[in-house]
Amino acid sequence: MEERPCSPAVITTQSSYSEDTFSSTTSFSYDRDFLQTPPGILLLAEIVLGLLVWTLIAGTEYFHYPALGWVMFVAVFYWVLTVFFLIIYITMAYTRIPQVPWTTVGLCFNVSAFILYLSAAIVDASSVTKENNHSSHHNYNSWAASSFFAFLVTICYAGNTYFSFISWRSRT
């Protein structure tokens, strides 16, 4: 495999399936600088903190408390979608699908994530009581930590909502 840089953000690789029968060129683009921008940093924080939220709850007996099921749904759902958006942004796939209004999609995603994560963080915090944890202090500590991280993720989504709104408003 031989690499030839076309520009600072685009790498073209040439590969051959078989030396005699098949040769192709594939263009693989990625944005090296995205993770250094405020939206990129917030996206990474959402992924890391969101992972903490749902793993802290998943390691407990949360299934006895329906409210924590809602928190798990929101945390896992938005964690998966945020990873998906990270891949879209890093690989610059949005440039290959111009029919999709990406600024509007990003704004809708971040607004919905902020609203639902705020509700999940409030539910998570209100579910943390010592009375619910007769059997284990582990549940109490994990749920308290997940509540803290849920509010941090909510703040990250609020920040990305702001940046998405600025991008959406300034689109051509």
OpenMM code with the backbone's topology and positions (N, CA, C; nanometers):
from openmm import Vec3, app, unit

residues = "MET GLU GLU ARG PRO CYS SER PRO ALA VAL ILE THR THR GLN SER SER TYR SER GLU ASP THR PHE SER SER THR THR SER PHE SER TYR ASP ARG ASP PHE LEU GLN THR PRO PRO GLY ILE LEU LEU LEU ALA GLU ILE VAL LEU GLY LEU LEU VAL TRP THR LEU ILE ALA GLY THR GLU TYR PHE HIS TYR PRO ALA LEU GLY TRP VAL MET PHE VAL ALA VAL PHE TYR TRP VAL LEU THR VAL PHE PHE LEU ILE ILE TYR ILE THR MET ALA TYR THR ARG ILE PRO GLN VAL PRO TRP THR THR VAL GLY LEU CYS PHE ASN VAL SER ALA PHE ILE LEU TYR LEU SER ALA ALA ILE VAL ASP ALA SER SER VAL THR LYS GLU ASN ASN HIS SER SER HIS HIS ASN TYR ASN SER TRP ALA ALA SER SER PHE PHE ALA PHE LEU VAL THR ILE CYS TYR ALA GLY ASN THR TYR PHE SER PHE ILE SER TRP ARG SER ARG THR".split()
positions = [
    Vec3(0.0850, -0.1157, 0.0000),
    Vec3(0.0000, 0.0000, 0.0000),
    Vec3(0.0902, 0.1228, 0.0000),
    Vec3(0.0631, 0.2145, -0.0894),
    Vec3(0.1449, 0.3339, -0.0973),
    Vec3(0.0560, 0.4557, -0.0805),
    Vec3(0.1022, 0.5511, 0.0043),
    Vec3(0.0216, 0.6685, 0.0330),
    Vec3(0.0789, 0.7895, -0.0382),
    Vec3(-0.0112, 0.8694, -0.0959),
    Vec3(0.0285, 0.9945, -0.1599),
    Vec3(-0.0608, 1.1057, -0.1074),
    Vec3(-0.0073, 1.1979, -0.0244),
    Vec3(-0.0929, 1.3052, 0.0238),
    Vec3(-0.1300, 1.4014, -0.0883),
    Vec3(-0.2610, 1.4273, -0.1033),
    Vec3(-0.3100, 1.5203, -0.2041),
    Vec3(-0.3226, 1.6604, -0.1462),
    Vec3(-0.3574, 1.6682, -0.0212),
    Vec3(-0.3693, 1.7947, 0.0498),
    Vec3(-0.3535, 1.7623, 0.1970),
    Vec3(-0.3460, 1.8628, 0.2830),
    Vec3(-0.3287, 1.8325, 0.4246),
    Vec3(-0.4416, 1.7476, 0.4834),
    Vec3(-0.5603, 1.7512, 0.4233),
    Vec3(-0.6728, 1.6793, 0.4825),
    Vec3(-0.7146, 1.5562, 0.4036),
    Vec3(-0.6530, 1.5281, 0.2909),
    Vec3(-0.6976, 1.4168, 0.2073),
    Vec3(-0.5816, 1.3225, 0.1826),
    Vec3(-0.6051, 1.1950, 0.2045),
    Vec3(-0.5061, 1.0906, 0.1769),
    Vec3(-0.5641, 0.9995, 0.0696),
    Vec3(-0.4884, 0.9730, -0.0339),
    Vec3(-0.5303, 0.8791, -0.1372),
    Vec3(-0.4429, 0.7559, -0.1242),
    Vec3(-0.5058, 0.6409, -0.1213),
    Vec3(-0.4294, 0.5166, -0.1121),
    Vec3(-0.4514, 0.4348, -0.2377),
    Vec3(-0.3492, 0.3699, -0.2816),
    Vec3(-0.3588, 0.2810, -0.3972),
    Vec3(-0.3375, 0.1405, -0.3463),
    Vec3(-0.4307, 0.0545, -0.3803),
    Vec3(-0.4172, -0.0841, -0.3387),
    Vec3(-0.4488, -0.1735, -0.4569),
    Vec3(-0.3888, -0.2901, -0.4570),
    Vec3(-0.4216, -0.3851, -0.5624),
    Vec3(-0.4612, -0.5165, -0.4986),
    Vec3(-0.5749, -0.5670, -0.5428),
    Vec3(-0.6274, -0.6926, -0.4913),
    Vec3(-0.5377, -0.8069, -0.5356),
    Vec3(-0.5028, -0.8055, -0.6585),
    Vec3(-0.4106, -0.9030, -0.7145),
    Vec3(-0.3235, -0.8279, -0.8138),
    Vec3(-0.1998, -0.8532, -0.8099),
    Vec3(-0.1077, -0.7801, -0.8964),
    Vec3(-0.1456, -0.7904, -1.0437),
    Vec3(-0.1956, -0.9051, -1.0867),
    Vec3(-0.2234, -0.9252, -1.2278),
    Vec3(-0.3670, -0.8897, -1.2670),
    Vec3(-0.4627, -0.9085, -1.1786),
    Vec3(-0.6018, -0.9013, -1.2220),
    Vec3(-0.6781, -0.7765, -1.1803),
    Vec3(-0.6420, -0.7105, -1.0698),
    Vec3(-0.7274, -0.6044, -1.0199),
    Vec3(-0.6437, -0.4930, -0.9573),
    Vec3(-0.6733, -0.3723, -0.9948),
    Vec3(-0.6064, -0.2570, -0.9359),
    Vec3(-0.7085, -0.1454, -0.9245),
    Vec3(-0.7130, -0.0811, -0.8079),
    Vec3(-0.8090, 0.0280, -0.7906),
    Vec3(-0.7483, 0.1390, -0.7065),
    Vec3(-0.8071, 0.2563, -0.7196),
    Vec3(-0.7671, 0.3698, -0.6399),
    Vec3(-0.8879, 0.4149, -0.5585),
    Vec3(-0.8681, 0.4297, -0.4293),
    Vec3(-0.9748, 0.4721, -0.3414),
    Vec3(-0.9360, 0.6042, -0.2767),
    Vec3(-1.0300, 0.6964, -0.2720),
    Vec3(-1.0035, 0.8234, -0.2071),
    Vec3(-1.0628, 0.8207, -0.0674),
    Vec3(-0.9787, 0.8370, 0.0314),
    Vec3(-1.0230, 0.8386, 0.1709),
    Vec3(-0.9912, 0.9760, 0.2266),
    Vec3(-1.0952, 1.0499, 0.2617),
    Vec3(-1.0773, 1.1844, 0.3147),
    Vec3(-1.1068, 1.1858, 0.4633),
    Vec3(-1.0310, 1.2629, 0.5340),
    Vec3(-1.0626, 1.2834, 0.6743),
    Vec3(-1.0152, 1.4212, 0.7156),
    Vec3(-1.0834, 1.4737, 0.8136),
    Vec3(-1.0561, 1.6081, 0.8623),
    Vec3(-0.9678, 1.5972, 0.9859),
    Vec3(-0.8406, 1.6263, 0.9684),
    Vec3(-0.7448, 1.6145, 1.0782),
    Vec3(-0.7694, 1.7174, 1.1881),
    Vec3(-0.8243, 1.8315, 1.1513),
    Vec3(-0.8362, 1.9419, 1.2454),
    Vec3(-0.9696, 1.9458, 1.3200),
    Vec3(-1.0667, 1.8622, 1.2832),
    Vec3(-1.1984, 1.8694, 1.3453),
    Vec3(-1.1932, 1.8508, 1.4963),
    Vec3(-1.1127, 1.7562, 1.5427),
    Vec3(-1.1075, 1.7267, 1.6857),
    Vec3(-1.0395, 1.8362, 1.7662),
    Vec3(-0.9826, 1.9356, 1.6983),
    Vec3(-0.9204, 2.0480, 1.7678),
    Vec3(-1.0121, 2.1698, 1.7726),
    Vec3(-1.1302, 2.1605, 1.7123),
    Vec3(-1.2266, 2.2697, 1.7155),
    Vec3(-1.3157, 2.2547, 1.8390),
    Vec3(-1.3785, 2.3626, 1.8850),
    Vec3(-1.4700, 2.3488, 2.0001),
    Vec3(-1.5799, 2.2444, 1.9778),
    Vec3(-1.6485, 2.2393, 1.8605),
    Vec3(-1.7477, 2.1325, 1.8418),
    Vec3(-1.6857, 1.9926, 1.8462),
    Vec3(-1.5656, 1.9767, 1.7939),
    Vec3(-1.4993, 1.8466, 1.7970),
    Vec3(-1.4621, 1.8042, 1.9378),
    Vec3(-1.4131, 1.8986, 2.0170),
    Vec3(-1.3782, 1.8696, 2.1563),
    Vec3(-1.5042, 1.8341, 2.2350),
    Vec3(-1.6118, 1.9094, 2.2126),
    Vec3(-1.7376, 1.8797, 2.2809),
    Vec3(-1.7922, 1.7437, 2.2398),
    Vec3(-1.7782, 1.7091, 2.1120),
    Vec3(-1.8260, 1.5787, 2.0641),
    Vec3(-1.7497, 1.4650, 2.1331),
    Vec3(-1.6187, 1.4799, 2.1451),
    Vec3(-1.5402, 1.3781, 2.2159),
    Vec3(-1.5806, 1.3704, 2.3628),
    Vec3(-1.6032, 1.4852, 2.4257),
    Vec3(-1.6461, 1.4867, 2.5659),
    Vec3(-1.7818, 1.4191, 2.5806),
    Vec3(-1.8733, 1.4429, 2.4859),
    Vec3(-2.0046, 1.3777, 2.4894),
    Vec3(-1.9907, 1.2262, 2.4826),
    Vec3(-1.8992, 1.1799, 2.3999),
    Vec3(-1.8793, 1.0355, 2.3852),
    Vec3(-1.8219, 0.9754, 2.5138),
    Vec3(-1.7180, 1.0368, 2.5674),
    Vec3(-1.6535, 0.9835, 2.6877),
    Vec3(-1.7472, 0.9912, 2.8080),
    Vec3(-1.8069, 1.1081, 2.8301),
    Vec3(-1.8948, 1.1254, 2.9459),
    Vec3(-2.0234, 1.0440, 2.9317),
    Vec3(-2.0779, 1.0371, 2.8094),
    Vec3(-2.1971, 0.9563, 2.7855),
    Vec3(-2.1713, 0.8089, 2.8114),
    Vec3(-2.0522, 0.7630, 2.7734),
    Vec3(-2.0133, 0.6247, 2.8015),
    Vec3(-2.0096, 0.6001, 2.9521),
    Vec3(-1.9561, 0.6966, 3.0264),
    Vec3(-1.9541, 0.6837, 3.1727),
    Vec3(-2.0949, 0.6772, 3.2301),
    Vec3(-2.1864, 0.7588, 3.1769),
    Vec3(-2.3239, 0.7598, 3.2284),
    Vec3(-2.3854, 0.6213, 3.2173),
    Vec3(-2.3846, 0.5648, 3.0972),
    Vec3(-2.4567, 0.4382, 3.0829),
    Vec3(-2.3816, 0.3185, 3.1387),
    Vec3(-2.2485, 0.3224, 3.1425),
    Vec3(-2.1781, 0.2082, 3.2031),
    Vec3(-2.1912, 0.2097, 3.3551),
    Vec3(-2.1938, 0.3284, 3.4153),
    Vec3(-2.2132, 0.3347, 3.5607),
    Vec3(-2.3505, 0.2804, 3.6008),
    Vec3(-2.4518, 0.3080, 3.5198),
    Vec3(-2.5855, 0.2567, 3.5507),
    Vec3(-2.5960, 0.1084, 3.5159),
    Vec3(-2.5382, 0.0694, 3.4019),
    Vec3(-2.5496, -0.0697, 3.3569),
    Vec3(-2.4833, -0.1674, 3.4536),
    Vec3(-2.3874, -0.1215, 3.5312),
    Vec3(-2.3188, -0.2081, 3.6269),
    Vec3(-2.3951, -0.2263, 3.7571),
    Vec3(-2.5191, -0.1784, 3.7622),
    Vec3(-2.5989, -0.1876, 3.8848),
    Vec3(-2.7287, -0.2623, 3.8566),
    Vec3(-2.8133, -0.2689, 3.9569),
    Vec3(-2.9444, -0.3328, 3.9414),
    Vec3(-3.0480, -0.2274, 3.9031),
    Vec3(-3.0211, -0.1555, 3.7975),
    Vec3(-3.1070, -0.0449, 3.7545),
    Vec3(-3.2442, -0.0925, 3.7065),
    Vec3(-3.2536, -0.2157, 3.6610),
    Vec3(-3.3778, -0.2670, 3.6022),
    Vec3(-3.4919, -0.2743, 3.7032),
    Vec3(-3.4625, -0.2589, 3.8333),
    Vec3(-3.5674, -0.2555, 3.9353),
    Vec3(-3.6360, -0.1190, 3.9417),
    Vec3(-3.5760, -0.0196, 3.8746),
    Vec3(-3.6257, 0.1180, 3.8809),
    Vec3(-3.6538, 0.1683, 3.7390),
    Vec3(-3.7802, 0.1746, 3.7000),
    Vec3(-3.8155, 0.2139, 3.5626),
    Vec3(-3.7586, 0.3491, 3.5200),
    Vec3(-3.7441, 0.4412, 3.6130),
    Vec3(-3.6898, 0.5732, 3.5778),
    Vec3(-3.5477, 0.5614, 3.5229),
    Vec3(-3.4712, 0.4684, 3.5781),
    Vec3(-3.3345, 0.4502, 3.5289),
    Vec3(-3.3320, 0.3831, 3.3920),
    Vec3(-3.4390, 0.3138, 3.3567),
    Vec3(-3.4512, 0.2602, 3.2206),
    Vec3(-3.4560, 0.3729, 3.1193),
    Vec3(-3.5268, 0.4819, 3.1541),
    Vec3(-3.5314, 0.5993, 3.0668),
    Vec3(-3.3911, 0.6602, 3.0522),
    Vec3(-3.3202, 0.6709, 3.1616),
    Vec3(-3.1848, 0.7267, 3.1582),
    Vec3(-3.0953, 0.6401, 3.0693),
    Vec3(-3.1066, 0.5085, 3.0850),
    Vec3(-3.0269, 0.4173, 3.0015),
    Vec3(-3.0613, 0.4333, 2.8541),
    Vec3(-3.1906, 0.4433, 2.8229),
    Vec3(-3.2320, 0.4596, 2.6834),
    Vec3(-3.1707, 0.5860, 2.6240),
    Vec3(-3.1860, 0.6982, 2.6927),
    Vec3(-3.1330, 0.8256, 2.6417),
    Vec3(-2.9807, 0.8185, 2.6280),
    Vec3(-2.9139, 0.7682, 2.7303),
    Vec3(-2.7676, 0.7647, 2.7302),
    Vec3(-2.7125, 0.6768, 2.6178),
    Vec3(-2.7677, 0.5571, 2.6020),
    Vec3(-2.7167, 0.4662, 2.4981),
    Vec3(-2.7543, 0.5162, 2.3587),
    Vec3(-2.8786, 0.5607, 2.3425),
    Vec3(-2.9256, 0.6095, 2.2128),
    Vec3(-2.8401, 0.7263, 2.1633),
    Vec3(-2.8192, 0.8262, 2.2479),
    Vec3(-2.7406, 0.9412, 2.2044),
    Vec3(-2.5915, 0.9117, 2.1995),
    Vec3(-2.5449, 0.8153, 2.2760),
    Vec3(-2.4046, 0.7772, 2.2656),
    Vec3(-2.3764, 0.7159, 2.1278),
    Vec3(-2.4636, 0.6251, 2.0845),
    Vec3(-2.4478, 0.5617, 1.9528),
    Vec3(-2.4571, 0.6667, 1.8422),
    Vec3(-2.5564, 0.7547, 1.8489),
    Vec3(-2.5704, 0.8580, 1.7458),
    Vec3(-2.4532, 0.9558, 1.7458),
    Vec3(-2.4002, 0.9871, 1.8617),
    Vec3(-2.2856, 1.0784, 1.8688),
    Vec3(-2.1617, 1.0142, 1.8077),
    Vec3(-2.1416, 0.8865, 1.8324),
    Vec3(-2.0299, 0.8154, 1.7676),
    Vec3(-2.0488, 0.8177, 1.6157),
    Vec3(-2.1725, 0.7972, 1.5703),
    Vec3(-2.2040, 0.8029, 1.4278),
    Vec3(-2.1695, 0.9407, 1.3703),
    Vec3(-2.2100, 1.0477, 1.4385),
    Vec3(-2.1786, 1.1822, 1.3907),
    Vec3(-2.0286, 1.2088, 1.3926),
    Vec3(-1.9574, 1.1569, 1.4905),
    Vec3(-1.8123, 1.1728, 1.4930),
    Vec3(-1.7497, 1.1108, 1.3685),
    Vec3(-1.7951, 0.9927, 1.3330),
    Vec3(-1.7443, 0.9253, 1.2130),
    Vec3(-1.7784, 1.0059, 1.0887),
    Vec3(-1.9011, 1.0580, 1.0815),
    Vec3(-1.9432, 1.1398, 0.9667),
    Vec3(-1.8533, 1.2625, 0.9531),
    Vec3(-1.8267, 1.3303, 1.0654),
    Vec3(-1.7467, 1.4532, 1.0612),
    Vec3(-1.5997, 1.4250, 1.0331),
    Vec3(-1.5437, 1.3227, 1.0957),
    Vec3(-1.4012, 1.2947, 1.0753),
    Vec3(-1.3738, 1.2469, 0.9329),
    Vec3(-1.4622, 1.1622, 0.8795),
    Vec3(-1.4403, 1.1096, 0.7446),
    Vec3(-1.4892, 1.2055, 0.6364),
    Vec3(-1.5510, 1.3151, 0.6787),
    Vec3(-1.6055, 1.4147, 0.5859),
    Vec3(-1.7085, 1.3531, 0.4924),
    Vec3(-1.7822, 1.2539, 0.5420),
    Vec3(-1.8860, 1.1881, 0.4619),
    Vec3(-1.9955, 1.2861, 0.4228),
    Vec3(-2.0137, 1.3907, 0.5021),
    Vec3(-2.1158, 1.4907, 0.4701),
    Vec3(-2.0871, 1.5605, 0.3373),
    Vec3(-1.9624, 1.5629, 0.2934),
    Vec3(-1.9305, 1.6242, 0.1638),
    Vec3(-1.9728, 1.5342, 0.0479),
    Vec3(-1.9869, 1.4034, 0.0745),
    Vec3(-2.0277, 1.3090, -0.0302),
    Vec3(-2.1789, 1.2924, -0.0393),
    Vec3(-2.2518, 1.3500, 0.0560),
    Vec3(-2.3982, 1.3417, 0.0566),
    Vec3(-2.4529, 1.4844, 0.0684),
    Vec3(-2.4399, 1.5637, -0.0374),
    Vec3(-2.4808, 1.7047, -0.0286),
    Vec3(-2.6322, 1.7247, -0.0239),
    Vec3(-2.7100, 1.6217, -0.0545),
    Vec3(-2.8556, 1.6338, -0.0521),
    Vec3(-2.9089, 1.6508, 0.0904),
    Vec3(-2.8333, 1.6053, 0.1878),
    Vec3(-2.8753, 1.6137, 0.3281),
    Vec3(-2.8378, 1.7519, 0.3818),
    Vec3(-2.9333, 1.8224, 0.4421),
    Vec3(-2.9010, 1.9527, 0.5020),
    Vec3(-2.8299, 1.9322, 0.6369),
    Vec3(-2.6993, 1.9107, 0.6335),
    Vec3(-2.6242, 1.8687, 0.7510),
    Vec3(-2.6295, 1.9688, 0.8648),
    Vec3(-2.6333, 2.0989, 0.8336),
    Vec3(-2.6402, 2.1962, 0.9428),
    Vec3(-2.7732, 2.1848, 1.0168),
    Vec3(-2.8811, 2.1619, 0.9433),
    Vec3(-3.0130, 2.1450, 1.0060),
    Vec3(-3.0186, 2.0137, 1.0838),
    Vec3(-2.9638, 1.9080, 1.0260),
    Vec3(-2.9610, 1.7779, 1.0942),
    Vec3(-2.8809, 1.7896, 1.2241),
    Vec3(-2.7643, 1.8538, 1.2178),
    Vec3(-2.6817, 1.8720, 1.3377),
    Vec3(-2.7522, 1.9538, 1.4438),
    Vec3(-2.8214, 2.0595, 1.4018),
    Vec3(-2.8945, 2.1428, 1.4973),
    Vec3(-3.0071, 2.0631, 1.5630),
    Vec3(-3.0855, 1.9925, 1.4838),
    Vec3(-3.1959, 1.9112, 1.5391),
    Vec3(-3.1432, 1.8034, 1.6333),
    Vec3(-3.0339, 1.7388, 1.5941),
    Vec3(-2.9739, 1.6356, 1.6782),
    Vec3(-2.9305, 1.6935, 1.8131),
    Vec3(-2.8574, 1.8056, 1.8090),
    Vec3(-2.8060, 1.8627, 1.9325),
    Vec3(-2.9163, 1.9192, 2.0220),
    Vec3(-3.0183, 1.9802, 1.9622),
    Vec3(-3.1305, 2.0308, 2.0419),
    Vec3(-3.2030, 1.9144, 2.1097),
    Vec3(-3.2315, 1.8090, 2.0337),
    Vec3(-3.3021, 1.6944, 2.0931),
    Vec3(-3.2156, 1.6261, 2.1986),
    Vec3(-3.0863, 1.6151, 2.1731),
    Vec3(-2.9967, 1.5533, 2.2718),
    Vec3(-2.9931, 1.6363, 2.3994),
    Vec3(-2.9863, 1.7682, 2.3851),
    Vec3(-2.9844, 1.8548, 2.5032),
    Vec3(-3.1118, 1.8386, 2.5854),
    Vec3(-3.2266, 1.8445, 2.5195),
    Vec3(-3.3547, 1.8369, 2.5909),
    Vec3(-3.3733, 1.7004, 2.6584),
    Vec3(-3.3494, 1.5929, 2.5828),
    Vec3(-3.3710, 1.4596, 2.6406),
    Vec3(-3.2652, 1.4252, 2.7451),
    Vec3(-3.1399, 1.4694, 2.7256),
    Vec3(-3.0367, 1.4440, 2.8260),
    Vec3(-3.0641, 1.5241, 2.9527),
    Vec3(-3.1187, 1.6463, 2.9374),
    Vec3(-3.1546, 1.7247, 3.0555),
    Vec3(-3.2627, 1.6526, 3.1351),
    Vec3(-3.3625, 1.6004, 3.0655),
    Vec3(-3.4680, 1.5255, 3.1361),
    Vec3(-3.4108, 1.3992, 3.1994),
    Vec3(-3.3217, 1.3303, 3.1296),
    Vec3(-3.2617, 1.2078, 3.1848),
    Vec3(-3.1734, 1.2391, 3.3054),
    Vec3(-3.0999, 1.3502, 3.3002),
    Vec3(-3.0135, 1.3877, 3.4127),
    Vec3(-3.0974, 1.4218, 3.5350),
    Vec3(-3.2095, 1.4904, 3.5141),
    Vec3(-3.2977, 1.5242, 3.6253),
    Vec3(-3.3597, 1.3971, 3.6842),
    Vec3(-3.4040, 1.3075, 3.5975),
    Vec3(-3.4604, 1.1796, 3.6439),
    Vec3(-3.3544, 1.0993, 3.7186),
    Vec3(-3.2342, 1.0971, 3.6647),
    Vec3(-3.1239, 1.0242, 3.7275),
    Vec3(-3.0954, 1.0816, 3.8663),
    Vec3(-3.0859, 1.2127, 3.8752),
    Vec3(-3.0559, 1.2759, 4.0047),
    Vec3(-3.1680, 1.2530, 4.1057),
    Vec3(-3.2922, 1.2584, 4.0590),
    Vec3(-3.4037, 1.2392, 4.1525),
    Vec3(-3.4199, 1.0931, 4.1945),
    Vec3(-3.3613, 1.0019, 4.1205),
    Vec3(-3.3696, 0.8591, 4.1551),
    Vec3(-3.2629, 0.8177, 4.2551),
    Vec3(-3.1655, 0.9027, 4.2798),
    Vec3(-3.0560, 0.8686, 4.3700),
    Vec3(-3.0978, 0.9019, 4.5131),
    Vec3(-3.1397, 0.7998, 4.5835),
    Vec3(-3.1729, 0.8148, 4.7253),
    Vec3(-3.1190, 0.6940, 4.7999),
    Vec3(-3.0845, 0.7145, 4.9231),
    Vec3(-3.0331, 0.6026, 5.0034),
    Vec3(-3.1418, 0.5009, 5.0334),
    Vec3(-3.2685, 0.5452, 5.0327),
    Vec3(-3.3781, 0.4528, 5.0593),
    Vec3(-3.3901, 0.3464, 4.9504),
    Vec3(-3.3537, 0.3807, 4.8274),
    Vec3(-3.3622, 0.2860, 4.7157),
    Vec3(-3.2502, 0.1818, 4.7196),
    Vec3(-3.1557, 0.1982, 4.8061),
    Vec3(-3.0356, 0.1144, 4.8014),
    Vec3(-3.0126, 0.0394, 4.9326),
    Vec3(-3.1116, -0.0346, 4.9790),
    Vec3(-3.0947, -0.1128, 5.1012),
    Vec3(-2.9874, -0.2195, 5.0831),
    Vec3(-2.9782, -0.2729, 4.9627),
    Vec3(-2.8893, -0.3867, 4.9420),
    Vec3(-2.7459, -0.3486, 4.9093),
    Vec3(-2.7244, -0.2275, 4.8540),
    Vec3(-2.5901, -0.2006, 4.8047),
    Vec3(-2.5580, -0.0516, 4.8036),
    Vec3(-2.4434, -0.0189, 4.8600),
    Vec3(-2.3946, 0.1182, 4.8493),
    Vec3(-2.3328, 0.1410, 4.7119),
    Vec3(-2.2988, 0.0306, 4.6472),
    Vec3(-2.2448, 0.0387, 4.5108),
    Vec3(-2.3460, 0.1044, 4.4169),
    Vec3(-2.4725, 0.0627, 4.4249),
    Vec3(-2.5763, 0.1230, 4.3409),
    Vec3(-2.5854, 0.2728, 4.3660),
    Vec3(-2.5886, 0.3120, 4.4930),
    Vec3(-2.6007, 0.4536, 4.5285),
    Vec3(-2.4850, 0.5341, 4.4705),
    Vec3(-2.3624, 0.4884, 4.4906),
    Vec3(-2.2448, 0.5603, 4.4417),
    Vec3(-2.2428, 0.5673, 4.2890),
    Vec3(-2.2756, 0.4566, 4.2245),
    Vec3(-2.2764, 0.4539, 4.0775),
    Vec3(-2.3835, 0.5458, 4.0210),
    Vec3(-2.5008, 0.5442, 4.0816),
    Vec3(-2.6098, 0.6286, 4.0329),
    Vec3(-2.5796, 0.7763, 4.0581),
    Vec3(-2.5179, 0.8068, 4.1713),
    Vec3(-2.4807, 0.9456, 4.1994),
    Vec3(-2.3759, 0.9941, 4.0985),
    Vec3(-2.2779, 0.9104, 4.0702),
    Vec3(-2.1749, 0.9466, 3.9718),
    Vec3(-2.2358, 0.9609, 3.8329),
    Vec3(-2.3266, 0.8696, 3.7965),
    Vec3(-2.3884, 0.8780, 3.6638),
    Vec3(-2.4726, 1.0044, 3.6520),
    Vec3(-2.5351, 1.0452, 3.7597),
    Vec3(-2.6124, 1.1693, 3.7594),
    Vec3(-2.5215, 1.2898, 3.7347),
    Vec3(-2.4088, 1.2941, 3.8019),
    Vec3(-2.3116, 1.4020, 3.7823),
    Vec3(-2.2657, 1.4076, 3.6366),
    Vec3(-2.2271, 1.2920, 3.5828),
    Vec3(-2.1799, 1.2886, 3.4442),
    Vec3(-2.2914, 1.3195, 3.3451),
    Vec3(-2.4151, 1.2829, 3.3776),
    Vec3(-2.5277, 1.3150, 3.2896),
    Vec3(-2.5456, 1.4663, 3.2779),
    Vec3(-2.5276, 1.5378, 3.3875),
    Vec3(-2.5361, 1.6838, 3.3800),
    Vec3(-2.4197, 1.7424, 3.3009),
    Vec3(-2.3005, 1.6832, 3.3121),
    Vec3(-2.1874, 1.7298, 3.2308),
    Vec3(-2.2125, 1.7071, 3.0818),
    Vec3(-2.2675, 1.5903, 3.0472),
    Vec3(-2.3005, 1.5630, 2.9068),
    Vec3(-2.4054, 1.6621, 2.8576),
    Vec3(-2.5024, 1.6935, 2.9422),
    Vec3(-2.6053, 1.7905, 2.9057),
    Vec3(-2.5426, 1.9258, 2.8726),
    Vec3(-2.4447, 1.9673, 2.9518),
    Vec3(-2.3751, 2.0932, 2.9254),
    Vec3(-2.3007, 2.0863, 2.7922),
    Vec3(-2.2379, 1.9725, 2.7635),
    Vec3(-2.1678, 1.9559, 2.6348),
    Vec3(-2.2647, 1.9655, 2.5177),
    Vec3(-2.3802, 1.8997, 2.5289),
    Vec3(-2.4790, 1.9081, 2.4214),
    Vec3(-2.5336, 2.0503, 2.4078),
    Vec3(-2.5458, 2.1228, 2.5186),
    Vec3(-2.5891, 2.2629, 2.5112),
    Vec3(-2.4854, 2.3458, 2.4351),
    Vec3(-2.3579, 2.3199, 2.4611),
    Vec3(-2.2516, 2.3900, 2.3879),
    Vec3(-2.2553, 2.3585, 2.2400),
    Vec3(-2.2722, 2.2317, 2.2063),
    Vec3(-2.2790, 2.1951, 2.0650),
    Vec3(-2.4063, 2.2467, 1.9994),
    Vec3(-2.5134, 2.2614, 2.0776),
    Vec3(-2.6355, 2.3221, 2.0240),
    Vec3(-2.6077, 2.4662, 1.9857),
    Vec3(-2.5340, 2.5363, 2.0676),
    Vec3(-2.4976, 2.6750, 2.0367),
    Vec3(-2.4161, 2.6815, 1.9072),
    Vec3(-2.3124, 2.5986, 1.8971),
    Vec3(-2.2287, 2.6002, 1.7763),
    Vec3(-2.3072, 2.5564, 1.6529),
    Vec3(-2.3968, 2.4609, 1.6686),
    Vec3(-2.4816, 2.4172, 1.5568),
    Vec3(-2.5749, 2.5292, 1.5131),
    Vec3(-2.6286, 2.6032, 1.6091),
    Vec3(-2.7171, 2.7142, 1.5761),
    Vec3(-2.6413, 2.8232, 1.5009),
    Vec3(-2.5218, 2.8551, 1.5444),
    Vec3(-2.4395, 2.9561, 1.4746),
    Vec3(-2.4099, 2.9101, 1.3329),
    Vec3(-2.3760, 2.7839, 1.3153),
    Vec3(-2.3491, 2.7286, 1.1819),
    Vec3(-2.4743, 2.7290, 1.0961),
    Vec3(-2.5868, 2.6898, 1.1535),
    Vec3(-2.7133, 2.6855, 1.0807),
    Vec3(-2.7557, 2.8261, 1.0366),
    Vec3(-2.7407, 2.9227, 1.1257),
    Vec3(-2.7808, 3.0597, 1.0966),
    Vec3(-2.6918, 3.1234, 0.9901),
    Vec3(-2.5660, 3.0856, 0.9844),
    Vec3(-2.4731, 3.1484, 0.8901),
    Vec3(-2.4575, 3.0722, 0.7587),
    Vec3(-2.5356, 2.9644, 0.7398),
    Vec3(-2.5235, 2.8867, 0.6162),
    Vec3(-2.5687, 2.9707, 0.4964),
    Vec3(-2.5184, 2.9346, 0.3809),
    Vec3(-2.5513, 3.0132, 0.2596),
    Vec3(-2.6760, 2.9621, 0.1933),
] * unit.nanometer
topology = app.Topology()
chain = topology.addChain("A")
for resn in residues:
    res = topology.addResidue(resn, chain)
    for name in ("N", "CA", "C"):
        topology.addAtom(name, app.Element.getBySymbol(name[0]), res)
